[in-house]
Amino acid sequence: MPQPDAEIEIPTVDDTASWDEKQGVFRVPVHGSSTFASMAILPTAPLLLAHLDTTAHNKKTPLGDELRARLQIELAVALERHGRQVATDIILLTHAQMKAL
């Protein structure tokens, strides 16, 4: 019976979101993924985003437990199906895409 690999890191979402004023999206860093660097979330996404701050470019706001848990589930589902579209108005950005911004 194969042993589970203790070195496998499961990608996780950060506990903060940053407002990208130029692109008009919130960015949430993704940790532990060799492919994806962050999530881009439009303000119109069907999530509870009202508490996230849009008053200044790159302003970080805590996600809160409920939103972070929801994004973590959405991330896991997207990675399982090998997709970049996480949910309505939420997309995963690669490391190369983030460097290009």
MMTF fields as JSON, N, C-alpha, C and O atoms, coordinates in Angstrom:
{
  "mmtfVersion": "1.0.0",
  "mmtfProducer": "UNKNOWN",
  "numBonds": 403,
  "numAtoms": 404,
  "numGroups": 101,
  "numChains": 1,
  "numModels": 1,
  "chainsPerModel": [1],
  "groupsPerChain": [101],
  "chainIdList": ["A"],
  "bondAtomList": [4, 2, 8, 6, 12, 10, 16, 14, 20, 18, 24, 22, 28, 26, 32, 30, 36, 34, 40, 38, 44, 42, 48, 46, 52, 50, 56, 54, 60, 58, 64, 62, 68, 66, 72, 70, 76, 74, 80, 78, 84, 82, 88, 86, 92, 90, 96, 94, 100, 98, 104, 102, 108, 106, 112, 110, 116, 114, 120, 118, 124, 122, 128, 126, 132, 130, 136, 134, 140, 138, 144, 142, 148, 146, 152, 150, 156, 154, 160, 158, 164, 162, 168, 166, 172, 170, 176, 174, 180, 178, 184, 182, 188, 186, 192, 190, 196, 194, 200, 198, 204, 202, 208, 206, 212, 210, 216, 214, 220, 218, 224, 222, 228, 226, 232, 230, 236, 234, 240, 238, 244, 242, 248, 246, 252, 250, 256, 254, 260, 258, 264, 262, 268, 266, 272, 270, 276, 274, 280, 278, 284, 282, 288, 286, 292, 290, 296, 294, 300, 298, 304, 302, 308, 306, 312, 310, 316, 314, 320, 318, 324, 322, 328, 326, 332, 330, 336, 334, 340, 338, 344, 342, 348, 346, 352, 350, 356, 354, 360, 358, 364, 362, 368, 366, 372, 370, 376, 374, 380, 378, 384, 382, 388, 386, 392, 390, 396, 394, 400, 398],
  "bondOrderList": [1, 1, 1, 1, 1, 1, 1, 1, 1, 1, 1, 1, 1, 1, 1, 1, 1, 1, 1, 1, 1, 1, 1, 1, 1, 1, 1, 1, 1, 1, 1, 1, 1, 1, 1, 1, 1, 1, 1, 1, 1, 1, 1, 1, 1, 1, 1, 1, 1, 1, 1, 1, 1, 1, 1, 1, 1, 1, 1, 1, 1, 1, 1, 1, 1, 1, 1, 1, 1, 1, 1, 1, 1, 1, 1, 1, 1, 1, 1, 1, 1, 1, 1, 1, 1, 1, 1, 1, 1, 1, 1, 1, 1, 1, 1, 1, 1, 1, 1, 1],
  "groupList": [{"groupName": "MET", "atomNameList": ["N", "CA", "C", "O"], "elementList": ["N", "C", "C", "O"], "formalChargeList": [0, 0, 0, 0], "bondAtomList": [1, 0, 2, 1, 3, 2], "bondOrderList": [1, 1, 2], "singleLetterCode": "M", "chemCompType": "L-PEPTIDE LINKING"}, {"groupName": "PRO", "atomNameList": ["N", "CA", "C", "O"], "elementList": ["N", "C", "C", "O"], "formalChargeList": [0, 0, 0, 0], "bondAtomList": [1, 0, 2, 1, 3, 2], "bondOrderList": [1, 1, 2], "singleLetterCode": "P", "chemCompType": "L-PEPTIDE LINKING"}, {"groupName": "GLN", "atomNameList": ["N", "CA", "C", "O"], "elementList": ["N", "C", "C", "O"], "formalChargeList": [0, 0, 0, 0], "bondAtomList": [1, 0, 2, 1, 3, 2], "bondOrderList": [1, 1, 2], "singleLetterCode": "Q", "chemCompType": "L-PEPTIDE LINKING"}, {"groupName": "ASP", "atomNameList": ["N", "CA", "C", "O"], "elementList": ["N", "C", "C", "O"], "formalChargeList": [0, 0, 0, 0], "bondAtomList": [1, 0, 2, 1, 3, 2], "bondOrderList": [1, 1, 2], "singleLetterCode": "D", "chemCompType": "L-PEPTIDE LINKING"}, {"groupName": "ALA", "atomNameList": ["N", "CA", "C", "O"], "elementList": ["N", "C", "C", "O"], "formalChargeList": [0, 0, 0, 0], "bondAtomList": [1, 0, 2, 1, 3, 2], "bondOrderList": [1, 1, 2], "singleLetterCode": "A", "chemCompType": "L-PEPTIDE LINKING"}, {"groupName": "GLU", "atomNameList": ["N", "CA", "C", "O"], "elementList": ["N", "C", "C", "O"], "formalChargeList": [0, 0, 0, 0], "bondAtomList": [1, 0, 2, 1, 3, 2], "bondOrderList": [1, 1, 2], "singleLetterCode": "E", "chemCompType": "L-PEPTIDE LINKING"}, {"groupName": "ILE", "atomNameList": ["N", "CA", "C", "O"], "elementList": ["N", "C", "C", "O"], "formalChargeList": [0, 0, 0, 0], "bondAtomList": [1, 0, 2, 1, 3, 2], "bondOrderList": [1, 1, 2], "singleLetterCode": "I", "chemCompType": "L-PEPTIDE LINKING"}, {"groupName": "THR", "atomNameList": ["N", "CA", "C", "O"], "elementList": ["N", "C", "C", "O"], "formalChargeList": [0, 0, 0, 0], "bondAtomList": [1, 0, 2, 1, 3, 2], "bondOrderList": [1, 1, 2], "singleLetterCode": "T", "chemCompType": "L-PEPTIDE LINKING"}, {"groupName": "VAL", "atomNameList": ["N", "CA", "C", "O"], "elementList": ["N", "C", "C", "O"], "formalChargeList": [0, 0, 0, 0], "bondAtomList": [1, 0, 2, 1, 3, 2], "bondOrderList": [1, 1, 2], "singleLetterCode": "V", "chemCompType": "L-PEPTIDE LINKING"}, {"groupName": "SER", "atomNameList": ["N", "CA", "C", "O"], "elementList": ["N", "C", "C", "O"], "formalChargeList": [0, 0, 0, 0], "bondAtomList": [1, 0, 2, 1, 3, 2], "bondOrderList": [1, 1, 2], "singleLetterCode": "S", "chemCompType": "L-PEPTIDE LINKING"}, {"groupName": "TRP", "atomNameList": ["N", "CA", "C", "O"], "elementList": ["N", "C", "C", "O"], "formalChargeList": [0, 0, 0, 0], "bondAtomList": [1, 0, 2, 1, 3, 2], "bondOrderList": [1, 1, 2], "singleLetterCode": "W", "chemCompType": "L-PEPTIDE LINKING"}, {"groupName": "LYS", "atomNameList": ["N", "CA", "C", "O"], "elementList": ["N", "C", "C", "O"], "formalChargeList": [0, 0, 0, 0], "bondAtomList": [1, 0, 2, 1, 3, 2], "bondOrderList": [1, 1, 2], "singleLetterCode": "K", "chemCompType": "L-PEPTIDE LINKING"}, {"groupName": "GLY", "atomNameList": ["N", "CA", "C", "O"], "elementList": ["N", "C", "C", "O"], "formalChargeList": [0, 0, 0, 0], "bondAtomList": [1, 0, 2, 1, 3, 2], "bondOrderList": [1, 1, 2], "singleLetterCode": "G", "chemCompType": "PEPTIDE LINKING"}, {"groupName": "PHE", "atomNameList": ["N", "CA", "C", "O"], "elementList": ["N", "C", "C", "O"], "formalChargeList": [0, 0, 0, 0], "bondAtomList": [1, 0, 2, 1, 3, 2], "bondOrderList": [1, 1, 2], "singleLetterCode": "F", "chemCompType": "L-PEPTIDE LINKING"}, {"groupName": "ARG", "atomNameList": ["N", "CA", "C", "O"], "elementList": ["N", "C", "C", "O"], "formalChargeList": [0, 0, 0, 0], "bondAtomList": [1, 0, 2, 1, 3, 2], "bondOrderList": [1, 1, 2], "singleLetterCode": "R", "chemCompType": "L-PEPTIDE LINKING"}, {"groupName": "HIS", "atomNameList": ["N", "CA", "C", "O"], "elementList": ["N", "C", "C", "O"], "formalChargeList": [0, 0, 0, 0], "bondAtomList": [1, 0, 2, 1, 3, 2], "bondOrderList": [1, 1, 2], "singleLetterCode": "H", "chemCompType": "L-PEPTIDE LINKING"}, {"groupName": "LEU", "atomNameList": ["N", "CA", "C", "O"], "elementList": ["N", "C", "C", "O"], "formalChargeList": [0, 0, 0, 0], "bondAtomList": [1, 0, 2, 1, 3, 2], "bondOrderList": [1, 1, 2], "singleLetterCode": "L", "chemCompType": "L-PEPTIDE LINKING"}, {"groupName": "ASN", "atomNameList": ["N", "CA", "C", "O"], "elementList": ["N", "C", "C", "O"], "formalChargeList": [0, 0, 0, 0], "bondAtomList": [1, 0, 2, 1, 3, 2], "bondOrderList": [1, 1, 2], "singleLetterCode": "N", "chemCompType": "L-PEPTIDE LINKING"}],
  "groupTypeList": [0, 1, 2, 1, 3, 4, 5, 6, 5, 6, 1, 7, 8, 3, 3, 7, 4, 9, 10, 3, 5, 11, 2, 12, 8, 13, 14, 8, 1, 8, 15, 12, 9, 9, 7, 13, 4, 9, 0, 4, 6, 16, 1, 7, 4, 1, 16, 16, 16, 4, 15, 16, 3, 7, 7, 4, 15, 17, 11, 11, 7, 1, 16, 12, 3, 5, 16, 14, 4, 14, 16, 2, 6, 5, 16, 4, 8, 4, 16, 5, 14, 15, 12, 14, 2, 8, 4, 7, 3, 6, 6, 16, 16, 7, 15, 4, 2, 0, 11, 4, 16],
  "groupIdList": [1, 2, 3, 4, 5, 6, 7, 8, 9, 10, 11, 12, 13, 14, 15, 16, 17, 18, 19, 20, 21, 22, 23, 24, 25, 26, 27, 28, 29, 30, 31, 32, 33, 34, 35, 36, 37, 38, 39, 40, 41, 42, 43, 44, 45, 46, 47, 48, 49, 50, 51, 52, 53, 54, 55, 56, 57, 58, 59, 60, 61, 62, 63, 64, 65, 66, 67, 68, 69, 70, 71, 72, 73, 74, 75, 76, 77, 78, 79, 80, 81, 82, 83, 84, 85, 86, 87, 88, 89, 90, 91, 92, 93, 94, 95, 96, 97, 98, 99, 100, 101],
  "secStructList": [7, 7, 7, 7, 7, 6, 6, 7, 7, 7, 7, 3, 3, 7, 1, 3, 3, 3, 3, 3, 6, 6, 6, 6, 3, 3, 3, 3, 3, 3, 3, 1, 7, 1, 1, 3, 3, 3, 3, 3, 3, 7, 6, 6, 1, 1, 1, 7, 7, 6, 6, 1, 7, 7, 1, 1, 6, 6, 7, 3, 3, 3, 7, 7, 2, 2, 2, 2, 2, 2, 2, 2, 2, 2, 2, 2, 2, 2, 2, 2, 6, 6, 7, 1, 3, 3, 3, 6, 6, 3, 3, 3, 3, 3, 2, 2, 2, 2, 2, 2, 7],
  "xCoordList": [0.846, 0.0, 0.89, 1.766, 0.679, 1.514, 1.275, 0.157, 2.345, 2.281, 1.953, 2.443, 1.136, 0.865, 2.148, 2.993, 2.273, 3.445, 3.273, 2.428, 4.071, 3.967, 4.443, 4.201, 5.113, 5.657, 4.66, 4.942, 3.511, 2.525, 1.921, 1.424, 1.98, 1.409, 0.102, 0.045, -0.93, -2.238, -2.333, -2.142, -2.627, -2.753, -3.835, -4.901, -3.535, -4.471, -4.582, -3.681, -5.696, -5.868, -5.355, -5.4, -4.872, -4.401, -5.594, -6.744, -5.325, -6.427, -6.74, -7.516, -6.122, -6.409, -6.684, -6.288, -7.368, -7.599, -7.035, -7.11, -6.474, -5.978, -6.834, -7.2, -7.145, -7.911, -6.958, -6.034, -7.168, -6.392, -7.239, -8.136, -6.929, -7.728, -7.661, -8.661, -6.49, -6.323, -7.2, -7.826, -7.249, -8.005, -9.445, -10.289, -9.721, -11.072, -11.439, -12.585, -10.45, -10.681, -10.003, -9.072, -10.494, -9.796, -8.843, -9.176, -7.663, -6.702, -6.477, -6.236, -6.56, -6.302, -5.158, -5.317, -4.011, -2.885, -3.228, -3.973, -2.667, -2.786, -1.405, -0.427, -1.318, -0.05, 0.033, -0.967, 1.231, 1.462, 1.102, 0.989, 0.917, 0.616, 1.765, 2.183, 2.27, 3.336, 2.784, 3.548, 1.493, 0.865, 0.209, 0.4, -0.562, -1.375, -0.837, -0.399, -0.878, -0.362, -1.467, -1.281, -2.621, -3.693, -5.034, -5.132, -6.067, -7.422, -7.734, -7.372, -8.397, -8.925, -10.437, -11.09, -10.98, -12.412, -13.044, -12.678, -13.978, -14.712, -15.649, -16.158, -15.878, -16.797, -18.22, -19.008, -18.553, -19.885, -20.01, -21.077, -18.939, -18.985, -20.063, -20.266, -20.754, -21.821, -21.278, -21.525, -20.544, -19.942, -20.2, -20.571, -20.003, -20.128, -18.821, -17.876, -18.778, -17.562, -17.681, -16.717, -18.817, -19.069, -18.055, -17.809, -17.474, -16.526, -15.118, -14.267, -14.853, -13.528, -13.352, -14.26, -12.195, -11.92, -11.468, -10.517, -12.152, -11.79, -11.354, -11.348, -10.989, -10.658, -9.256, -8.975, -8.359, -6.986, -6.414, -6.698, -5.596, -4.944, -4.037, -3.281, -4.118, -3.327, -3.629, -2.859, -4.726, -5.117, -5.54, -6.396, -4.931, -5.256, -6.375, -6.396, -7.299, -8.414, -8.53, -8.443, -8.721, -8.94, -10.208, -11.233, -10.113, -11.261, -12.362, -13.546, -11.975, -12.943, -13.053, -12.775, -13.452, -13.483, -14.416, -14.052, -15.62, -16.61, -16.178, -16.257, -15.719, -15.295, -14.047, -13.943, -13.113, -11.893, -12.238, -11.697, -13.127, -13.533, -14.206, -13.954, -15.055, -15.732, -14.734, -14.83, -13.765, -12.754, -11.864, -11.44, -11.58, -10.765, -11.478, -10.852, -12.775, -13.558, -13.569, -13.359, -13.811, -13.837, -12.483, -12.43, -11.393, -10.054, -9.863, -9.383, -10.228, -10.064, -10.854, -10.355, -12.067, -12.91, -12.299, -12.255, -11.827, -11.216, -9.96, -9.746, -9.127, -7.899, -8.207, -7.51, -9.241, -9.611, -10.057, -9.777, -10.745, -11.21, -10.219, -10.499, -9.059, -7.988, -8.468, -8.129, -9.26, -9.803, -9.219, -8.713, -9.291, -8.853, -10.034, -9.881, -11.225, -12.435, -12.848, -13.181, -12.817, -13.149, -14.66, -15.228, -15.294, -16.747, -17.115, -16.253, -18.384, -18.818, -18.014, -17.996, -17.351, -16.566, -15.334, -14.838, -14.839, -13.609, -12.738, -13.2, -11.468, -10.562, -9.206, -8.796, -8.524, -7.167, -6.166, -6.3, -5.168, -4.109, -2.808, -2.459, -2.093, -0.815, 0.265, 0.058, 1.41, 2.545, 2.971, 3.277, 2.995, 3.383, 2.397, 2.81, 1.116, 0.115, 0.285, 0.134, 0.593, 0.784, 2.011, 1.989, 3.08, 4.28, 4.029, 4.651, 3.112, 2.814, 1.946, 1.848, 1.323, 0.42, 1.177, 0.567],
  "yCoordList": [-1.181, 0.0, 1.242, 1.367, 2.168, 3.368, 4.259, 4.37, 4.886, 5.805, 7.211, 7.62, 7.939, 9.318, 10.142, 9.969, 11.026, 11.871, 13.069, 13.933, 13.115, 14.193, 15.531, 16.573, 15.522, 16.74, 17.47, 18.58, 16.874, 17.516, 18.7, 18.563, 19.861, 21.059, 21.377, 21.464, 21.546, 21.871, 23.391, 24.109, 23.885, 25.334, 25.929, 25.344, 27.098, 27.786, 29.252, 29.807, 29.86, 31.292, 32.066, 31.584, 33.263, 34.153, 34.609, 34.361, 35.264, 35.759, 37.232, 37.842, 37.807, 39.193, 39.315, 38.468, 40.388, 40.752, 42.147, 42.994, 42.385, 43.715, 44.24, 43.494, 45.516, 46.15, 46.608, 47.375, 46.147, 46.582, 47.612, 47.276, 48.862, 49.952, 50.006, 50.307, 49.717, 49.763, 48.737, 49.042, 47.526, 46.448, 46.355, 45.717, 46.983, 46.948, 45.601, 45.161, 44.944, 43.626, 43.537, 44.281, 42.612, 42.251, 41.118, 40.244, 41.13, 40.039, 39.365, 40.017, 38.039, 37.226, 36.282, 35.424, 36.419, 35.528, 34.059, 33.726, 33.204, 31.752, 31.25, 31.524, 30.526, 29.992, 28.496, 27.783, 28.029, 26.598, 26.038, 24.821, 26.886, 26.414, 26.784, 27.94, 25.8, 26.082, 26.75, 27.327, 26.682, 27.241, 28.588, 29.523, 28.698, 29.893, 30.757, 30.253, 32.075, 33.038, 33.727, 34.069, 33.932, 34.637, 34.401, 33.851, 34.842, 34.882, 36.335, 37.228, 36.571, 37.89, 37.804, 36.951, 38.694, 38.649, 39.987, 41.032, 39.941, 41.156, 41.543, 40.672, 42.832, 43.268, 42.735, 42.744, 42.267, 41.737, 40.244, 39.662, 39.621, 38.189, 37.938, 38.764, 36.797, 36.508, 36.057, 34.937, 36.948, 36.7, 37.898, 38.971, 37.712, 38.828, 39.612, 39.264, 40.677, 41.469, 42.883, 43.645, 43.248, 44.638, 45.156, 46.36, 44.274, 44.716, 44.946, 45.482, 44.555, 44.742, 46.187, 46.778, 46.746, 48.17, 48.469, 47.864, 49.404, 49.847, 51.305, 51.936, 51.852, 53.279, 53.609, 54.769, 52.618, 52.895, 51.692, 50.542, 51.983, 50.929, 50.091, 50.636, 48.799, 47.818, 47.806, 47.247, 48.408, 48.379, 46.954, 46.366, 46.406, 45.051, 45.085, 45.925, 44.153, 44.016, 42.545, 41.675, 42.245, 40.853, 40.288, 40.965, 39.043, 38.41, 38.084, 38.2, 37.679, 37.159, 35.653, 35.131, 34.971, 33.504, 32.924, 31.981, 33.486, 32.929, 33.069, 32.111, 34.266, 34.48, 33.66, 33.082, 33.606, 32.82, 31.342, 30.691, 30.813, 29.412, 29.154, 28.131, 30.074, 29.919, 29.938, 29.13, 30.873, 30.939, 29.704, 29.241, 29.172, 27.96, 26.785, 25.996, 26.674, 25.615, 25.816, 24.865, 27.038, 27.332, 27.027, 26.5, 27.356, 27.057, 25.552, 25.096, 24.787, 23.333, 22.72, 21.835, 23.182, 22.665, 23.0, 22.146, 24.234, 24.641, 23.829, 23.397, 23.618, 22.849, 21.391, 20.767, 20.849, 19.464, 19.253, 18.214, 20.234, 20.095, 20.697, 20.752, 21.147, 21.703, 22.922, 23.096, 23.758, 24.941, 26.218, 26.244, 27.284, 28.605, 29.426, 30.329, 29.104, 29.8, 29.163, 27.979, 29.968, 29.438, 29.406, 28.366, 30.512, 30.651, 31.914, 32.544, 32.281, 33.489, 34.69, 34.995, 35.367, 36.582, 36.35, 37.283, 35.117, 34.792, 33.928, 32.92, 34.325, 33.565, 33.435, 34.296, 32.34, 32.131, 32.744, 32.597, 33.428, 34.027, 33.288, 32.978, 33.007, 32.322, 33.277, 34.489, 32.716, 33.538, 34.474, 35.641, 33.977, 34.811, 35.952, 37.074, 35.689, 36.749, 37.82, 39.01, 37.409, 38.382, 39.252, 40.451, 38.657, 39.443, 40.453, 41.515, 40.12, 41.006, 42.197, 43.167, 42.135, 43.225, 44.415, 45.411],
  "zCoordList": [0.0, 0.0, 0.0, 0.855, -0.95, -0.999, 0.213, 0.715, 0.667, 1.8, 1.291, 0.239, 2.027, 1.609, 1.643, 2.521, 0.686, 0.594, 1.519, 1.28, 2.567, 3.551, 2.984, 3.593, 1.833, 1.239, 0.342, -0.108, 0.076, -0.781, -0.03, 1.088, -0.674, -0.066, -0.764, -1.991, 0.013, -0.535, -0.664, 0.318, -1.87, -2.051, -1.15, -0.958, -0.61, 0.273, -0.139, -0.769, 0.229, -0.017, 1.188, 2.32, 0.927, 1.972, 2.813, 2.448, 3.919, 4.75, 4.499, 5.234, 3.441, 3.076, 1.577, 0.776, 1.234, -0.168, -0.378, 0.513, -1.55, -1.924, -3.069, -3.977, -3.017, -4.089, -5.176, -4.906, -6.407, -7.565, -8.299, -9.073, -8.036, -8.587, -10.11, -10.762, -10.683, -12.141, -12.84, -13.854, -12.308, -12.933, -12.42, -13.049, -11.293, -10.735, -10.141, -10.236, -9.522, -8.925, -7.563, -7.258, -6.763, -5.54, -5.884, -6.685, -5.283, -5.47, -4.134, -3.118, -4.156, -2.97, -3.315, -4.183, -2.658, -2.95, -2.692, -1.77, -3.528, -3.362, -2.978, -3.674, -1.888, -1.401, -1.689, -1.606, -2.029, -2.192, -3.544, -3.69, -4.541, -5.894, -6.816, -6.871, -7.534, -8.491, -9.746, -10.521, -9.956, -11.148, -10.898, -11.675, -9.824, -9.607, -8.479, -7.445, -8.694, -7.721, -6.936, -5.768, -7.574, -6.881, -7.547, -8.644, -6.833, -7.376, -7.686, -6.921, -8.793, -9.111, -8.954, -9.556, -8.14, -7.824, -8.201, -7.664, -9.113, -9.477, -8.335, -7.629, -8.153, -7.092, -7.27, -6.324, -8.488, -8.769, -8.471, -8.673, -7.997, -7.673, -6.615, -5.724, -6.714, -5.765, -4.405, -3.959, -3.769, -2.462, -1.567, -2.043, -0.273, 0.67, 0.67, 1.378, -0.137, -0.318, 0.232, 0.162, 0.767, 1.166, 2.187, 2.252, 2.973, 4.001, 3.446, 4.155, 2.197, 1.609, 1.166, 0.582, 1.441, 1.24, -0.18, -0.676, -0.837, -2.186, -2.197, -3.254, -1.042, -0.969, -1.45, -1.753, -1.53, -1.95, -2.691, -2.355, -3.714, -4.485, -3.573, -2.769, -3.703, -2.943, -1.447, -0.666, -1.046, 0.368, 0.728, 0.067, 1.782, 2.22, 3.249, 4.149, 3.09, 4.005, 4.405, 3.539, 5.676, 6.087, 5.422, 5.333, 4.963, 4.327, 5.322, 5.007, 6.515, 7.476, 7.291, 6.211, 8.327, 8.317, 7.257, 6.555, 7.142, 6.217, 4.759, 3.991, 4.377, 2.996, 2.68, 1.598, 3.603, 3.377, 3.19, 2.297, 4.016, 3.893, 2.546, 1.909, 2.117, 0.822, -0.33, -1.254, -0.272, -1.33, -1.328, -2.387, -0.156, -0.063, -0.732, -1.439, -0.508, -1.155, -2.659, -3.412, -3.106, -4.548, -5.192, -6.303, -4.501, -5.005, -5.16, -6.197, -4.158, -4.202, -5.355, -6.05, -5.555, -6.641, -7.999, -8.885, -8.169, -9.442, -9.727, -10.86, -8.711, -8.908, -9.225, -10.026, -8.604, -8.856, -10.297, -10.895, -10.846, -12.236, -13.24, -14.437, -12.743, -13.573, -14.358, -15.529, -13.7, -14.354, -13.796, -12.674, -14.586, -14.127, -13.644, -12.821, -14.165, -13.707, -12.388, -12.328, -11.337, -10.013, -9.841, -9.511, -10.058, -9.949, -10.721, -11.334, -10.692, -11.382, -10.9, -9.707, -11.828, -11.555, -10.686, -10.054, -10.649, -9.913, -10.815, -11.349, -10.987, -11.844, -11.159, -10.38, -11.469, -10.965, -11.933, -13.148, -11.397, -12.207, -11.968, -10.829, -13.048, -12.937, -12.425, -12.359, -12.068, -11.642, -12.778, -12.532, -14.011, -15.164, -15.371, -15.665, -15.226, -15.389, -14.315, -14.594, -13.107, -12.03, -12.276, -11.994, -12.8, -13.104, -14.204, -14.236, -15.111, -16.237, -15.841, -16.593, -14.681, -14.264, -13.732, -13.341]
}
